[in-house]
Amino acid sequence: MSPILKRRLKRFKNNKRAFISLIIFMCLFITSLFAEFIANDKPIIMKYKGEFYFPVFFTYSDKEFNGFFDTEANYKDEFTLNEITNNGWIIWPIIKYSYDTIEYNMSSPPPLPPTLNNPLGIDAQGRDVFARLIYGFRFSVIFGILLTITTSIIGIITGALQGYYGGKVDIAGQRFMEIWAGIPMLYLLIMINSILRPGFWWLLFLMTLFGWMKLVGVVRAEFLKARSLEYIQAAKAMGVKDSVIIFRHILPNALVATITFLPFILSGSITSLTSLDFLGFGMPAGSPSLGELLSSGKANIHAPWLGISAFVLLSLLLSLLVFIGEGLRDAFDPNKI
């Protein structure tokens, strides 16, 4: 680790707000990765007639527990539950609901306010809000990270080529970006949504097509500045390949400026997904989505806990990412080296 990088990391750690935000974000994200062990309508592990079963990972039929059907066992069914407890034991997650579990034993029509069994209430479709928030948080962050990675790779490569070669390559790239940026992504998604059923990868592909331009300007400026430096000119005179100069000599320096933008791009990606889900043009209905929960809160004003829960989580998530981004921006500021 170079001395400069050590000083940058030290400055980031000294920024208490950014460093604590990073710790909180990582704790929340790592915890959400184990959502199946926290909120699930299937047991984590159980022992039945001397054998161990792991319903979280495997599917077991009802007949395996002295039932009558070939379909997957319903572990909340009174007969199945008594059969298992009388011949072994069972360990449940903290929350006995998954993001798509529908509660049928309700005292009144949904949505229902928070209770001991449902700490954040039940939404209009009879699903536990807390479970949907856990899965929705994980889904939003993973989608945002993948979208940030794909758009950043395309943007960095495009900006590097434009800045390094300049001339006609730069002009052609700039004119293409001006035309491409004028295409309305929302209208295109609406048209595609009427023809095809959007999914995770399809939505990621479409949003990548229109989100890759965020880093082009930064990387292009760094390459335009670096290509005229003496050591780059010397490398060209020695016959070093352009690919080696781009990826080994200039790109590492350009990445320092782009790193500070990544948390902000991630927060923008999460916001875009939430907005599309809120409008009904994102993931299919029933997916664990913060935008769908916000839309449900808007449609059920008499149940304020729906919108408030999603709003608080989304506000917390975006605030943490912004604080992390501000800390990285200050830590990598070249004027503070």
N, C-alpha and C positions, 0 to 999 in steps of 0.2 A: 504494500500500500504506500503510495507516494505521500510525501509530506503535505502537498497541497490538498489531497483528498482527506487526509487526517484532519487538517484544519477546518475543512468544510463540514466534515461530520461532527467535529467538536462544536462548531457554530450552530449546527442544526440541533444538537442535544441541548445547547444553552438556551435555545428558544423553547421555553417550557410549554407554551401553548401548542406549538407544532409537534413537539416530541410526545407530549401526553395524548394529543389527538391521534398520532400514529399508533401508540400503544392501544388506545381504546378501539380504534378501527380494526387493528389486527386481532384483538381479542374477540370482537363481535363477528368478524369474518370467519375466523378459525372455529368459533363456536357454531356458526351457521352451517359449516361444512358437515357437522354431525347432527344435522336437523332430524334425521331419521331416528336417532337415539334420544332425542329430546321431545319431539312431537310426532306421534305415530299411532295409528289405530291397530298396530300389530305389536305383540310382545317382543322384547329384545331377545330374551332367551327363556326357555322353559324346559322342564324335565317331565316326561310322560312315560310311565311304565318302564323306568330305568334308562330311557334314551333321551338324549339332549336334542332340542330343536331350536332353530334360529329363524323365526319367521321374518325378521328384518331383511335377511339375505335370501331366503328360499321360500318357495310356495308349497304349502301342504294342503292336501285335499281334506274335505270334511270326514271322509271315511277313515282316515288315519287316526282320528280321535273318536272312533265308535259312532260316526255319523252315518248319514244315508246318501249323501250327494258327492258327486265327483268334482264339484266346484271347490274353490278355495274356502278354507274354513273361516267362519266368522267367530273370532276369538271373544267377541263381546256377547255372543249368544249365550243365554243362561245355561242351556244344556251342555254346550261345548266347554264353557268355563268351569262348570261343576265337574265335568268329566276329567278335565286336566288337573284341577286342584285336588280332587279326590285320589288321583293316581300320581301325584307329583307336585310340582310348584311352578310358579310363573312370575316373571319380572317384567313390569310394564315401564314404558317411558314416563317422564314426569307429566307430560300432557298426552292424554289418550286419544288424540285426534291428529290426523294428517291434514294437509292443506285442502284435500278434496273430500274429507269425511263429512257426511251429512248426519246431523243429529236428528233422529226421528222421535225420540222421547222428549218432546217439548210441551210445556204447560200452555203455551199460546203460540200463535203464528210468529215466525221470525220477521224482522230482526229482534233479538232479545238483549237486554242490558247485561253487563258483567255480573258473574256469579263466582262462587268458589270453584266450580268445575270449568267455567269458561271465564278466565280473569279479564278478558277484554271483550266479552260478549260474543254473540252469534250474528253473522251477517244475514242478508235477506234470503240467501239460498240455504240457510241452516248449517253453515260451516263455521268452525271455530276461528275467530279473528286472530288470536295469538299465534296459532299454528300457521295461518296464512302469512302473517308478518315474518315469521322466522324463515319460511321457505321463500317468500317474496324478496326478503333481504338478500339471501344467498343467490337467488336467480338474477336479481338486478346487478349485483356486484360482479358475478361471473360474466354475465353478458357485457357489462361495461368494460371489464378488463379485456375480454376477447376483442371487442370493438376497438378499444384503445390500441391494442397491439397491432391489429390488421391495418387500421387507418394510419398509424404512426409509421409502420414499415413502408407502406406505399408512399406516404408523404415525404419521408426522409429520402427514399431513393429518387423520387421525382425532383425534389428540391436540390439534391446533390448533382444530378445530371444537368439540370438547368444552370446551376451556379458554376459548375466546373467548366462546361463547354461554352456557355454563353452564346452570343450571336444568334443565329437562326434557331438553334435548339431552345434557347431561352425565350425568344419571341414567340415561337410556335407554342411552347408550353404555357406561357402567360395568356395567349389568346384562347387556347383550349380551355383553360381554367375559367376564364371570364364567361365563356359560353356554357360550360358545364355547371357553373355555379348558378346560372339563371334558370336551370331546369327545376321546377317545383317538386321537391321530393314528396311532399304530402299528397299532392294530386296523383302522382305516380303510384304511391302506395294504395290510395283509394281505388284506382283502376285495377291494380293487381289483386287487391283484396276481393274485388267483385268477380274475379276470374278464378283465382287460386286461393286455397286456404293457407294463410301465412303460418310458418313454423319458425322454430328457433334459428336454424341455419339459413333459411330463406330470408328472414328478417335481418339477420346479421350481414348477409351478402348485400342486400339492398342499402342498408345504412352505411356499409363500408364504401359503396360506390359514390356516395355523396358526402362522406365525412373525411376523406383522405387529404383534403386541401388545407387542414388547419396548421400543419407544421411545414408546409412547403416554403412559405415566405421566410421563416426563421432559418431553415437549413440553407436555402438559396442565398440569403444574405451572408451567411458564414462562409460559404464556398466562394462567393464572389470576392470576399475580402481575403480569403486565404490563398486563392490561386495565383495571386500576384506576389506572394511572399518569396523571399530569395531561396529558401530551402525547397519550395515547390518547383521553382524555375530550374534549380540545380538538378532536381530529380528528373525533370523532363529532359534536360540536356544530357543526362547520363543514360537515357533510354529506358527509364522505369515505366512499366505499363500504366496506363491510365487507371485501370481497376485497382492496382496496388496503391497508387497515389490517393485515389478517392477513399478507399475503405481502410487503409492503414495509416495514412498521414493526415488527412483532413477530417474524415468523419468522426474519429474519437474526440476531436476538439469541438466539432459542431454539436455532438451529442450532449455536451455540458449545458448548452443553452436549451436544448429540447427537453431535458429531464425535468426542468422546472415547470414545463407546461403539462406534463403527463397527468398530475392530479386534477387539474382543471379540465382536461379533455375527458378524464374518467367521469367527473361529475356531470359534464355535459352529455356524455353517452347515457348515463343513468337517467338524467332528466328527459332526454329524447325518448327513451323506451317508455318511461312512465307517462309521458304526454301521449304517445301513440296508443298505449293501453287505455288511458283515460278516455280518448276519443273513440275507442273501439276498433282501431286499425292496427293493433299490435299483435300480441300473441293470441292464440285461440282462446275462446271463452273457457273458464275453469282453470286456466293456468295460474300458478302462484304469482300474482302481480300486484305491486303497490298501486299502479294506475287504476286497475280494476276496482280495488278497494276504495280509492278516492272517488271513483265514479259511483260506486255503491253508496258512499256517504252522501254524495250530492243528490242521488235519487231518493234517499231516505233521510230527509232533514230531521225527522222526528227521532232518529237514532244517531245522535252526534258522536257517539263513541267510535263509529266506523271511520268517519273522516278524520277525527282527531287522532286516532291511533296511527293511521297511515301518514298523516301530516307530520306528527312528532318524529316518527322514525325516519322519514325522508329528510326532514329538516336537519336532524342529527347527523345523518349520513353525509349530506352535502356540506354541512358546516365543518365536519371533520376533514373532508377532502380539501376544502378551501384552506383551512388552517395548515394542513400538511403542505399544500402547494405554496403558501406564503413562506413557510419555513424553508422549503427547498430553494425558493427564489432568493431569499436573503443569504442562505448558506453558499449558493453557487454564484453569487454576485461577483463578477471579476474585479470590481472596484474595491473589494474588501480582502483581496488576496494579500 
